[in-house]
Amino acid sequence: MWLGICLSLLASASTPEVFVPAERFTLAWMHSIERVRWEEDYRVELTAGSATPVLRATQARIRGSAAGMEPPDDARLVEGWYVYTPAQTWLPELRLTRSPYTADYEVCVADRCAPVHTWLPSDGGITRLRPCTRP
Protein backbone atom coordinates (compact mmCIF):
# COMPACT_ATOMS: atom_id res chain seq x y z
CA MET A 1 0.00 0.00 0.00
CA TRP A 2 1.26 3.47 -0.95
CA LEU A 3 0.69 6.53 1.23
CA GLY A 4 0.27 9.84 -0.52
CA ILE A 5 -1.96 12.80 -1.18
CA CYS A 6 -5.03 12.99 -3.38
CA LEU A 7 -5.93 16.20 -5.21
CA SER A 8 -9.43 16.98 -6.43
CA LEU A 9 -11.46 19.99 -7.50
CA LEU A 10 -14.15 20.61 -4.91
CA ALA A 11 -16.68 22.01 -7.41
CA SER A 12 -16.19 19.38 -10.12
CA ALA A 13 -17.24 15.80 -9.53
CA SER A 14 -16.40 14.99 -13.16
CA THR A 15 -12.67 15.71 -12.77
CA PRO A 16 -10.92 12.57 -11.53
CA GLU A 17 -8.96 12.65 -8.28
CA VAL A 18 -5.17 12.59 -8.74
CA PHE A 19 -2.86 10.52 -6.50
CA VAL A 20 0.63 11.85 -5.69
CA PRO A 21 2.86 9.35 -3.83
CA ALA A 22 4.36 11.28 -0.93
CA GLU A 23 4.68 10.28 2.71
CA ARG A 24 6.38 13.64 3.36
CA PHE A 25 5.84 16.85 1.44
CA THR A 26 6.04 20.61 1.69
CA LEU A 27 3.18 22.86 0.63
CA ALA A 28 4.46 26.30 -0.40
CA TRP A 29 2.91 29.49 -1.70
CA MET A 30 3.58 33.18 -2.18
CA HIS A 31 1.44 35.71 -0.33
CA SER A 32 -0.57 37.48 -3.05
CA ILE A 33 -0.01 41.03 -1.76
CA GLU A 34 3.16 40.97 0.31
CA ARG A 35 5.06 38.59 -2.04
CA VAL A 36 6.42 36.64 0.94
CA ARG A 37 6.94 32.86 0.68
CA TRP A 38 5.24 30.56 3.16
CA GLU A 39 6.05 26.84 3.54
CA GLU A 40 4.44 24.08 5.60
CA ASP A 41 5.86 20.57 6.05
CA TYR A 42 3.51 17.59 6.33
CA ARG A 43 3.65 13.84 6.82
CA VAL A 44 0.97 11.38 5.72
CA GLU A 45 0.55 8.90 8.56
CA LEU A 46 -1.63 6.03 9.62
CA THR A 47 -2.76 6.32 13.23
CA ALA A 48 -2.79 3.29 15.50
CA GLY A 49 -5.70 1.00 14.73
CA SER A 50 -6.86 2.92 11.65
CA ALA A 51 -6.46 2.29 7.94
CA THR A 52 -7.42 5.89 7.17
CA PRO A 53 -4.40 8.18 6.80
CA VAL A 54 -4.18 11.67 8.29
CA LEU A 55 -2.04 14.73 7.59
CA ARG A 56 0.39 15.74 10.28
CA ALA A 57 1.82 19.27 10.11
CA THR A 58 5.38 19.11 11.41
CA GLN A 59 6.85 22.56 10.76
CA ALA A 60 6.09 25.87 9.04
CA ARG A 61 8.22 28.74 7.80
CA ILE A 62 7.57 32.31 6.71
CA ARG A 63 10.26 34.12 4.72
CA GLY A 64 9.66 37.40 6.52
CA SER A 65 7.02 39.33 8.37
CA ALA A 66 4.37 41.43 6.66
CA ALA A 67 0.77 42.54 7.02
CA GLY A 68 -1.40 39.51 7.68
CA MET A 69 1.61 37.21 7.91
CA GLU A 70 2.86 37.78 11.41
CA PRO A 71 4.70 34.73 12.70
CA PRO A 72 3.41 33.19 15.95
CA ASP A 73 4.99 34.20 19.24
CA ASP A 74 7.00 30.96 19.50
CA ALA A 75 8.61 31.35 16.03
CA ARG A 76 12.37 31.66 15.88
CA LEU A 77 14.33 33.44 13.17
CA VAL A 78 16.60 30.98 11.32
CA GLU A 79 18.54 32.18 8.26
CA GLY A 80 15.84 34.69 7.29
CA TRP A 81 12.89 32.36 7.94
CA TYR A 82 10.51 32.48 10.90
CA VAL A 83 10.30 28.79 11.82
CA TYR A 84 7.64 27.31 14.10
CA THR A 85 5.49 24.27 14.84
CA PRO A 86 1.85 24.79 13.77
CA ALA A 87 -0.69 24.85 16.61
CA GLN A 88 -2.97 22.38 14.82
CA THR A 89 -0.89 19.37 13.83
CA TRP A 90 -3.45 16.68 12.82
CA LEU A 91 -5.63 17.54 9.83
CA PRO A 92 -8.13 15.50 7.80
CA GLU A 93 -7.50 17.61 4.64
CA LEU A 94 -6.42 20.98 3.29
CA ARG A 95 -8.54 23.22 1.07
CA LEU A 96 -6.45 25.31 -1.29
CA THR A 97 -8.07 28.37 -2.85
CA ARG A 98 -6.43 28.69 -6.27
CA SER A 99 -6.91 31.91 -8.17
CA PRO A 100 -5.89 32.78 -11.73
CA TYR A 101 -4.55 36.08 -10.31
CA THR A 102 -1.86 34.55 -8.08
CA ALA A 103 0.89 31.99 -8.46
CA ASP A 104 -0.22 28.41 -7.88
CA TYR A 105 0.64 26.48 -4.74
CA GLU A 106 3.72 24.28 -4.96
CA VAL A 107 4.08 20.75 -3.65
CA CYS A 108 7.65 19.72 -2.87
CA VAL A 109 8.49 16.02 -2.59
CA ALA A 110 12.07 14.84 -2.01
CA ASP A 111 13.37 18.39 -2.54
CA ARG A 112 11.68 18.72 -5.96
CA CYS A 113 8.96 21.35 -6.18
CA ALA A 114 6.22 21.66 -8.80
CA PRO A 115 3.07 23.77 -9.01
CA VAL A 116 -0.17 21.95 -8.20
CA HIS A 117 -1.32 22.48 -11.82
CA THR A 118 1.40 19.94 -12.79
CA TRP A 119 -0.99 17.28 -11.47
CA LEU A 120 -4.38 19.00 -11.52
CA PRO A 121 -5.45 22.11 -13.48
CA SER A 122 -7.14 24.82 -11.47
CA ASP A 123 -10.76 25.75 -11.99
CA GLY A 124 -10.20 29.03 -10.09
CA GLY A 125 -11.89 27.59 -7.03
CA ILE A 126 -10.96 25.26 -4.20
CA THR A 127 -8.71 22.26 -4.58
CA ARG A 128 -8.99 19.56 -1.94
CA LEU A 129 -5.70 18.00 -0.76
CA ARG A 130 -6.27 14.98 1.43
CA PRO A 131 -4.17 12.08 2.68
CA CYS A 132 -4.95 8.82 0.89
CA THR A 133 -3.65 5.37 0.00
CA ARG A 134 -3.32 3.33 -3.16
CA PRO A 135 -2.75 -0.43 -3.41
ZIBEL-V963237 format. One record per residue. RES is the residue in one letter. OMEGA is omega in radians with two decimals (none if undefined). BURIAL is 1 if it has 9 or more other ideal C-beta (glycine too) atoms within 8 Angstrom, else 0. D_CENTER is the distance of its C-alpha to the mean C-alpha in whole Angstrom. Layout:
res & omega & burial & d_center
RES & OMEGA & BURIAL & D_CENTER
RES & OMEGA & BURIAL & D_CENTER
//
This chain:
res & omega & burial & d_center
M & 3.11 & 0 & 22
W & 2.97 & 0 & 19
L & 3.12 & 1 & 15
G & 3.09 & 1 & 12
I & 3.07 & 1 & 10
C & 3.13 & 1 & 11
L & 3.09 & 1 & 11
S & 3.08 & 1 & 13
L & -3.05 & 1 & 15
L & -3.05 & 1 & 16
A & -3.03 & 0 & 19
S & 3.10 & 0 & 20
A & -3.10 & 0 & 21
S & 3.10 & 0 & 23
T & -3.09 & 1 & 20
P & 3.07 & 0 & 19
E & -3.11 & 0 & 16
V & 3.12 & 1 & 15
F & 3.05 & 1 & 14
V & 3.14 & 1 & 12
P & -3.11 & 1 & 14
A & 3.06 & 1 & 12
E & 3.06 & 0 & 13
R & 3.10 & 0 & 11
F & 3.03 & 1 & 8
T & 3.01 & 1 & 6
L & -3.08 & 1 & 3
A & 3.08 & 1 & 7
W & 3.11 & 1 & 9
M & 3.09 & 1 & 12
H & -2.99 & 1 & 14
S & -3.12 & 0 & 16
I & -3.03 & 0 & 19
E & 3.14 & 1 & 19
R & 3.14 & 0 & 18
V & -3.11 & 1 & 16
R & 3.12 & 1 & 13
W & 3.12 & 1 & 10
E & 3.07 & 1 & 8
E & 3.12 & 1 & 6
D & -3.12 & 1 & 7
Y & 2.94 & 1 & 7
R & 3.01 & 1 & 10
V & -3.04 & 1 & 11
E & 2.96 & 1 & 15
L & 3.10 & 0 & 18
T & -3.11 & 0 & 20
A & 3.08 & 0 & 23
G & -3.12 & 0 & 25
S & 3.06 & 0 & 23
A & -3.14 & 0 & 22
T & -3.11 & 0 & 19
P & 3.07 & 1 & 15
V & 3.02 & 1 & 13
L & 3.05 & 1 & 10
R & 3.07 & 1 & 11
A & -3.07 & 1 & 9
T & -3.13 & 0 & 12
Q & 3.06 & 1 & 11
A & -3.12 & 1 & 10
R & 3.01 & 1 & 12
I & -3.05 & 1 & 14
R & 3.12 & 1 & 16
G & 3.14 & 1 & 19
S & -3.13 & 0 & 20
A & -3.13 & 0 & 21
A & 3.13 & 0 & 21
G & -3.11 & 0 & 19
M & -3.13 & 1 & 17
E & 3.10 & 0 & 19
P & 3.11 & 0 & 18
P & -3.08 & 0 & 19
D & -3.10 & 0 & 22
D & 3.13 & 0 & 21
A & 3.06 & 1 & 19
R & -3.11 & 0 & 21
L & -3.12 & 0 & 22
V & 3.10 & 0 & 21
E & 3.08 & 0 & 22
G & 3.13 & 0 & 21
W & 2.95 & 1 & 18
Y & -3.04 & 1 & 18
V & -3.13 & 1 & 16
Y & 3.03 & 1 & 16
T & -3.13 & 1 & 15
P & 3.14 & 1 & 13
A & 3.11 & 0 & 15
Q & -3.04 & 0 & 14
T & -3.13 & 1 & 13
W & -3.06 & 0 & 13
L & 3.08 & 1 & 11
P & -3.13 & 0 & 12
E & 3.01 & 1 & 9
L & 3.06 & 1 & 7
R & -3.05 & 1 & 9
L & 3.07 & 1 & 8
T & -3.08 & 0 & 11
R & -3.08 & 1 & 12
S & 3.06 & 0 & 16
P & -3.09 & 0 & 18
Y & 3.11 & 0 & 19
T & 3.08 & 0 & 16
A & -3.13 & 0 & 14
D & 2.98 & 1 & 11
Y & 3.02 & 1 & 8
E & 2.99 & 1 & 8
V & -3.13 & 1 & 7
C & 3.11 & 1 & 9
V & 3.14 & 1 & 11
A & 3.09 & 0 & 14
D & 3.04 & 0 & 14
R & -3.08 & 0 & 14
C & 3.07 & 0 & 12
A & 3.09 & 1 & 12
P & -3.13 & 0 & 11
V & -3.13 & 1 & 10
H & 3.02 & 0 & 13
T & -3.12 & 0 & 14
W & -3.02 & 1 & 14
L & 3.12 & 1 & 14
P & 3.12 & 0 & 16
S & 3.00 & 1 & 15
D & -3.13 & 1 & 18
G & -3.12 & 0 & 17
G & -3.06 & 1 & 16
I & 3.03 & 1 & 13
T & 3.12 & 1 & 11
R & 3.06 & 1 & 10
L & -3.10 & 1 & 7
R & 3.05 & 1 & 9
P & -3.12 & 1 & 11
C & 3.11 & 1 & 14
T & 3.02 & 1 & 17
R & -3.13 & 0 & 19
P & none & 0 & 23
//
